[in-house]
Amino acid sequence: MPDLFQDYSEAAARTGAYDEMFAPGQQARDSYGQVAEALRKLSLADVSARADSMARTFLDRGVTFDFAGEERPFPLDIVPRVIPAAEWDVLERGVAQRVRALEAFLNDVYDKMTVVSDGVIPRQLVTTSAHFHRQVHGFEPAGGVRVHISGIDVVRDAAGTFRVLEDNVRVPSGVSYVLENRRAMAKGLPEAFGQQLIRPVEEYPRRLLSALRKTAPAGVDDPTVVVLTPGVFNSAYFEHTLLAGLMGVELVEGRDLICRGNRVYMRTTAGEQRVDVIYKRIDDDFLDPLQFRADSMLGCPGLVNAARAGGVTIANAVGNGVADDKLVYSYVPDLIRYYLGEEPIIANVDTFRLEEKEAREYTLDNLAELVVKPVDGSGGKGLVIGPDASKDELDALRQRIISDPRGWIAQPVLQLSTVPTLSGDKFGPRHVDLRPFAVNDGDNVWVLPGGLTRVALKEGSLIVNSSQGGGSKDTWVLADSPQMPVETVPRPSISVRERVSVWPVESNWRDRQSEQQQ
């Protein structure tokens, strides 16, 4: 049987990156022992058949992603990403710390701006951010929470140290693929899955629903929650459908809502029903045509006024995008020290602020050796990797930086860690990042054990974004004790289009799961 890991060690050494599965010399790390043993017993035909089966399952279940105008199964590789319990403990605490600091920052900049008056960050940095919305300045959102859901992107550097790459507290996406990847991998690699103590991810919908209900407007005993989607043509529509179904709430579009008397109502076949919490999955600019884009047909007129009056909770809060600004990102370690009085648990990637003269001059002199990003970019759009760019591309970038230094940051080229990934007739090292998801109910920040591992499917590529052709891996967080909740045998499939009853916050998770399966 051919060795699917033939030449892997040499290929991994050429990347200069930290390999998650193998130590130098191709010795499997302890956390990957079961995975390595299972894979070495499989032939290429076995692996290919399982990969094809997972892809067909995703297509049948509607687990797709729009890439270049084509709807295709979301690529899932058969090799999981495994994180030991001790390493996850650091990530979990670091992500929760970051969310608490960003929550405090957003409350401050939309109120007294003490972070500015105390000289921690410049006022102009906040007010010139494309996603700083004066329309929501001066009021506290109903429920008192702005960052209900967050996705904090982290990477490993060449030394194997985790670093935060960027923050996503506006409309973070991708958690549906975490849930579906786990379902698929339980069947795709059962030999390793059944031998590991893997922490489960199935609790996410219940945690999310609980947080949304807990942050409903005051005086509402049994809040009605809805998921607001732009519609079927959105690339993440599958996720909107899945989360609404798993939480047992309605999936609505803007045309299904109406605002009256600073209250929001949903049109139903039984008449209008009041809506208390809106989990929005559309950008702020399209949310309310009375406040933002007048030509938007995706939102509902009056939502911002209803939120201002305390009549509805919008999650995540309008205006959160200022915290996603990559220039603000460079100040987050300072914000953690300022608001929490703590040292950052997870460091940032070294970042040059191009508004500063010395940093700008250094960047312009070394464009071919740096990664340059637009501060309001997402999905890898607008990013320029200096070593891979042509002279014309670098010249054009130079002019854009000179004309708008506020719009860009620069970072050293970071060799993201690698994980074996099926490529043709063998496994090759491919670069990965990780997006842990956190749910904030105002009292506690719960971090989903795992997250979305995205993988660059092209050899040598550092672009892992799904919109740029990247794929994903199931992320296995190992439990450090058999007493902790762990994954068991695969569960029966539930169609994305099925609706399940709302999970009461106080009910037992296992009992409810059993009822749903029956």
Buried (B, 14 or more C-beta within 10 A) or exposed (E): EEEBBEEBBEBBBEBEBBBBBBEEEBEBBEBBBBBBEBBEEBEBEBBBEBBEBBBEBBBEBBBBBBBEEEEEBBBBBBBBBBBBBEBBEBBBBBBBBBBBBBBBBBBBBBEEBEBBEEEBBEEEBBEBBBBBBEBBEEEBBBBEBBBBBBBBBBBBBEEEEBBBBBBBBBBBBBBBBBBBBBBBBBBBBBEBBBEBBBBBBBBBBBBBBBBBBBBBBEEBEEBBBBBBBBEEEBBBBBBBBBBBBBBBBBBBBBEBBBBEEBBBBBEEEEEBEEBBBBBBBBBBBBBBBBBBBEEBEBBBBBBBBBBBBBBBBBBBBBBBBBBBBBBBBBBBBBBBBBBBEEEBBBBBBEBBBBBEEEBBEBBBEEBEEBBBBBBBBBBBEBBBBBEBBEEEBBEEBBEBBEEEBBBBBBBBEBBBBBBBBBBEEBBBBBBBBBBBBBBBBBEEBBBBBBBBBBBBBEBEBBBBBBBBBBBBBBBBBBBBEEEEBBBEEBBEEBEBEEBBEBBEEEEEBEEBBEEBEE
